[in-house]
Amino acid sequence: MVFRSRVDTWLVLVLGAAVVATLVAAGATLRQVSGMALLVPLAVVAIGAVLPIWILASTAYVVESGTLYIRSGPFAWRIPISSITSIKPTSSPVSAPALSTKRLRVEYGAGKSVLVSPADQQAFIRAIEGAKNAA
């Protein structure tokens, strides 16, 4: 079962402004450089524009085959559901594969945790509990 991340409006606005600023700055620079110097603005666009869009478009959580898969842009986690010890609500602003401050702290393994922000938190918790009970 796939759970898309809840997305806070303020985050979309901030990331959108960052993408626009990156593209404007890179565009101005591209008109003034050539050769190998083109790599710098292209790298800036990749990091400052492509990465935020990729993260916004791809952040999701998949519960399947006894595993919680978390994907956020180029970042990925694979957590055996049997290793999950608790799921608790949090609003921690710590960097995480979560696009909202309305988050769940998934604790697993030996003292490990990850913050997620599924749009439907209750269905996400039920899916995890159902997978744990099925194991």
N, C-alpha and C positions, 0 to 999 in steps of 0.2 A: 504494500500500500504506500502510495506517495503522498507526502505532506509538504506543501509549499510553505515557505517562510512567510510569516506576517511581515509586512513592510511598513515602517513608520514614515509618514509623509515628510517629516523634517529631514530624515535620512535621504530620501529621494531628492529633496531640494538641495541639500548640501552636496551630495554626489553629482547631481546635475550641474550645479554651478562649477564644481571642480572640473568636470569634463569639458564644459564650455570654455573655461579659462585656459585649460590645457590646450585645447584645439586652437584657440585664438593665438596663444603664445607660440605654439609650434608652427602655425601657419605663417606668422610674421617672420619667424626664424627661417623657415624653409625658403622663403623668397630671397633671403640674403646669403645663403650658403650653397655650396656644391661639393661634389666628391664625397670623400669619407666623412666630412662634417655633417652630411645629411643624416648620419646614423644617430647623432645626439637628439635632434627633435623627434625622430622616429621612435627612439627608445622612450622619450618622454611621453609621447602619445600612447605607446603600448602600456606604460605604467599608469599614467594619469587619466587616460580616457578608456582604453579597452578593459583594463582590470576592473574598475568599478562597475562598468556595464555588465561584464561577465559575471561578477559576483551577484549583482541585482537580478540578472536573468536566470541564474542557475542554482541559487541557494534552495536546497530541498533536503528532505529527510525521507528515507525509504526503509520500511520495515518489511523484510522478506527473508525467508529461509533461515530464521533464527538469528538474523543479523540486522543491526541498525546501521545503515549506510548514510553518511552525512556528506553532502557535496556543496561547496561554496567556491565558485570559480575554479582556480587550479588546485584548491585544497580539498582533501578528502580524508574521512575517518571511516573505519570499519570496526564496529563494536559488537562483539557477540552479546546477544540479548541475555544470555544466561549469566553474563558478568555484571549486568546492571543491578545495583544494590538499592538505588532510590532515584526518584524523580520529584523535584521540589520547585515550586514557583519562585522566581527571583526577578529583580529588576536591575541587576548588576550591569554597569556599563562597560565591563571588561570586554576587550576584543574577543569576538567569537563568531562562529558561523551562524549568526542570528541577525536579522535585519530589523529587529524591533527590540525595544527595552522590556517588552512583556515576554519574559523568557522562562524556560524551564532549565534547571540544573540537573543534568543526567550524571549521576555518580556511578562509576563502574570500576572493576578491577581493584587494584591495591592503591586506593587513594586518588584515582584519576577522576576527572570530571570534564564535561563539555557543556556549554550553554547553547540551547537551541530555541527557536521561536516559531514553532508551527502555528499556522493560522488557526487551526482547530486543535487547541491543546488537549481537550478532553478526548477527542477521537485518537489523537496520537498516544496518549497515556493508555487508552483501552487497547490499542493495537499492540503496544509493548507488553501490557499485562497478558493479553491473549496469547501472544507468542511465547511468553514465559511459561504460561500454563500448559501450552501445547507441547512443550519440550519434555 
